[in-house]
């Protein structure tokens, strides 16, 4: 029985890593589509979100089966719950990628030029955070989970910098389309939430190893 449980949990861990790879590709692809105004690529990103959703549903199904059959206790139960929570956060990150892709071709060039340095910087940090969080998950490393969560403060800073810049652009008018600036403010929030999602993942990775629920996300569990 124990061997079966450990084998199934190992498969779940592999599925989380595969899901993380899909989300990484979606986020990177969505940003590339927006930057290059590539509608066809954006459509592919939007369509690919269904594969991420399907992976989450399958992970949920297997986790529910394990809990019902094995009735795991203590650290075993924390492992299963962590897999569930990580799949949920990754699915939501996939939703943010889809939202970003949907903006392809809908924002003016000058507005994109204003925003992209900030969005690129946030996404680069998100992808590093996600990679290192999944490594912490694989290696059962609670200390690394803390270190990854601390990186979110830099994403918050970049978000705030662009927020202030965008508000100034709205107030001053001039060359920028107000509707496009408002759209960018929504995307700015989506980009910031990506860091929150990874931080939420780190909280669960930490909990799986220590049994302690530690609040790492200043914005709360969104």
C-alpha positions as CSV (number, residue, x, y, z in Angstrom):
1,X,0.0,0.0,0.0
2,X,2.8,2.4,0.9
3,X,4.6,1.7,-2.3
4,X,1.5,2.4,-4.3
5,X,1.0,5.7,-2.5
6,X,4.5,6.9,-3.0
7,X,4.4,5.9,-6.7
8,X,1.2,7.8,-7.2
9,X,2.6,10.8,-5.4
10,X,5.7,10.7,-7.5
11,X,3.5,10.8,-10.6
12,X,1.6,13.8,-9.2
13,X,4.9,15.6,-8.6
14,X,5.9,15.0,-12.2
15,X,2.5,16.3,-13.4
16,X,3.0,19.5,-11.4
17,X,6.4,20.0,-13.1
18,X,4.8,19.4,-16.6
19,X,2.0,21.8,-15.7
20,X,4.6,24.4,-14.7
21,X,6.4,24.0,-18.0
22,X,3.1,24.6,-19.9
23,X,2.4,27.7,-17.9
24,X,5.9,29.0,-18.4
25,X,5.5,28.5,-22.2
26,X,2.1,30.2,-22.2
27,X,3.4,33.3,-20.3
28,X,6.4,33.7,-22.4
29,X,4.4,33.1,-25.6
30,X,1.7,35.5,-24.6
31,X,4.3,38.3,-23.9
32,X,6.0,37.6,-27.2
33,X,2.7,37.7,-29.1
34,X,1.8,41.1,-27.5
35,X,5.2,42.5,-28.3
36,X,5.2,41.4,-31.9
37,X,1.4,42.0,-32.5
38,X,1.1,38.3,-33.5
39,X,-2.6,37.5,-33.5
40,X,-2.1,33.9,-34.7
41,X,0.3,33.1,-31.9
42,X,-2.0,34.8,-29.4
43,X,-4.9,32.6,-30.5
44,X,-2.7,29.5,-30.0
45,X,-1.9,30.6,-26.4
46,X,-5.5,31.2,-25.7
47,X,-6.5,27.8,-27.0
48,X,-3.6,26.1,-25.1
49,X,-5.2,27.2,-21.8
50,X,-7.6,24.3,-22.1
51,X,-4.6,21.8,-21.7
52,X,-3.6,23.5,-18.5
53,X,-7.2,23.3,-17.2
54,X,-7.3,19.6,-18.1
55,X,-4.1,19.0,-16.2
56,X,-5.5,20.7,-13.1
57,X,-8.7,18.6,-13.3
58,X,-6.8,15.4,-13.6
59,X,-4.5,16.2,-10.7
60,X,-7.6,17.1,-8.6
61,X,-9.1,13.7,-9.5
62,X,-6.1,11.7,-8.5
63,X,-5.6,13.7,-5.3
64,X,-9.2,13.1,-4.3
65,X,-8.8,9.4,-5.1
66,X,-5.7,9.1,-2.9
67,X,-7.3,10.9,0.0
68,X,-10.4,8.7,-0.2
69,X,-8.5,5.5,-0.5
70,X,-5.4,6.0,1.6
71,X,-6.8,8.5,4.2
72,X,-3.3,9.9,4.6
73,X,-2.3,11.5,7.9
74,X,0.1,14.3,8.9
75,X,2.9,14.9,6.4
76,X,1.4,12.6,3.8
77,X,-1.8,14.6,3.8
78,X,0.2,17.8,3.6
79,X,2.0,16.5,0.5
80,X,-1.3,15.8,-1.3
81,X,-2.9,19.1,-0.3
82,X,0.2,20.9,-1.5
83,X,0.0,19.2,-4.9
84,X,-3.7,20.3,-5.1
85,X,-2.9,23.9,-4.2
86,X,0.1,24.2,-6.6
87,X,-2.0,22.9,-9.5
88,X,-4.7,25.5,-8.6
89,X,-2.1,28.4,-8.6
90,X,-0.6,27.2,-11.8
91,X,-4.0,27.1,-13.5
92,X,-4.7,30.6,-12.4
93,X,-1.3,31.7,-13.8
94,X,-2.4,30.1,-17.1
95,X,-5.5,32.2,-17.0
96,X,-3.3,35.3,-16.6
97,X,-1.4,34.2,-19.7
98,X,-4.6,33.9,-21.6
99,X,-5.7,37.4,-20.5
100,X,-2.4,38.8,-21.7
101,X,-2.6,37.1,-25.0
102,X,-6.2,38.5,-25.5
103,X,-4.7,42.0,-25.5
104,X,-2.6,41.3,-28.6
105,X,-3.2,43.9,-31.3
106,X,-5.5,45.9,-29.0
107,X,-3.1,48.4,-27.5
108,X,-1.4,51.2,-29.3
109,X,2.3,51.2,-30.1
110,X,3.3,54.2,-28.0
111,X,1.4,52.8,-25.0
112,X,3.2,49.4,-25.4
113,X,6.5,51.1,-25.7
114,X,5.7,52.7,-22.3
115,X,4.7,49.5,-20.6
116,X,6.8,46.7,-22.0
117,X,10.1,47.4,-20.1
118,X,8.1,47.0,-16.9
119,X,6.1,44.0,-18.0
120,X,9.3,42.3,-19.4
121,X,11.0,42.9,-16.1
122,X,8.1,41.5,-14.0
123,X,7.7,38.4,-16.2
124,X,11.4,37.7,-16.1
125,X,11.3,37.6,-12.3
126,X,8.1,35.6,-12.2
127,X,9.6,32.9,-14.4
128,X,12.7,32.7,-12.2
129,X,10.5,32.5,-9.1
130,X,8.4,29.8,-10.6
131,X,11.4,27.7,-11.7
132,X,13.0,28.0,-8.3
133,X,9.7,27.3,-6.4
134,X,9.2,24.1,-8.4
135,X,12.8,23.1,-7.6
136,X,12.1,23.7,-3.9
137,X,8.9,21.6,-4.2
138,X,10.9,18.8,-5.9
139,X,13.7,18.9,-3.3
140,X,11.4,19.4,-0.3
141,X,13.3,22.5,0.6
142,X,11.4,24.8,2.9
143,X,14.3,27.3,3.2
144,X,14.4,27.8,-0.6
145,X,10.6,28.4,-0.6
146,X,11.1,31.3,1.8
147,X,13.9,32.7,-0.4
148,X,11.7,32.5,-3.5
149,X,8.8,34.3,-1.8
150,X,11.1,37.1,-0.8
151,X,11.7,37.8,-4.5
152,X,8.1,39.0,-4.9
153,X,8.9,42.4,-3.4
154,X,10.9,43.3,-6.5
155,X,7.9,42.5,-8.7
156,X,5.7,44.6,-6.4
157,X,8.2,47.5,-6.8
158,X,8.1,47.3,-10.6
159,X,4.3,47.1,-10.5
160,X,4.1,50.3,-8.4
161,X,6.6,52.1,-10.6
162,X,4.5,51.5,-13.7
163,X,1.3,52.2,-11.9
164,X,2.6,55.7,-11.0
165,X,3.9,56.2,-14.5
166,X,0.6,55.2,-16.1
167,X,-1.4,57.5,-13.8
168,X,0.9,60.4,-14.7
169,X,0.3,59.6,-18.4
170,X,-3.5,59.6,-17.8
171,X,-3.4,62.9,-16.1
172,X,-1.2,64.6,-18.6
173,X,-2.9,63.3,-21.7
174,X,-0.8,64.0,-24.8
175,X,0.2,61.2,-27.1
176,X,-1.3,58.3,-25.0
177,X,-4.8,56.9,-25.5
178,X,-6.5,56.9,-22.1
179,X,-8.4,53.6,-22.9
180,X,-5.1,51.9,-23.7
181,X,-3.5,53.2,-20.6
182,X,-6.4,51.8,-18.5
183,X,-6.0,48.4,-20.3
184,X,-2.3,48.5,-19.4
185,X,-3.2,49.2,-15.7
186,X,-5.3,46.0,-15.7
187,X,-2.4,44.0,-17.3
188,X,0.0,45.5,-14.8
189,X,-2.2,44.1,-12.0
190,X,-2.2,40.7,-13.7
191,X,1.6,40.7,-13.9
192,X,1.8,41.6,-10.2
193,X,-0.6,38.8,-9.3
194,X,1.7,36.3,-11.0
195,X,4.3,36.9,-8.3
196,X,1.5,36.5,-5.7
197,X,0.6,33.2,-7.2
198,X,4.2,31.9,-6.9
199,X,4.4,33.2,-3.4
200,X,1.2,31.3,-2.5
201,X,2.9,28.2,-3.9
202,X,5.9,28.8,-1.7
203,X,3.6,29.0,1.4
204,X,2.3,25.5,0.6
205,X,5.7,24.1,-0.2
206,X,6.9,25.4,3.2
207,X,3.8,24.0,4.9
208,X,4.3,20.6,3.3
209,X,7.7,20.3,4.9
210,X,7.1,22.0,8.3
211,X,3.4,21.8,9.0
212,X,3.4,25.5,9.6
213,X,1.2,27.9,7.7
214,X,3.4,31.0,7.2
215,X,2.0,34.1,5.6
216,X,4.5,35.2,2.9
217,X,2.2,37.1,0.6
218,X,1.7,40.8,1.5
219,X,-1.3,40.9,-0.8
220,X,-2.9,37.9,0.9
221,X,-3.9,34.6,-0.8
222,X,-5.5,36.0,-3.9
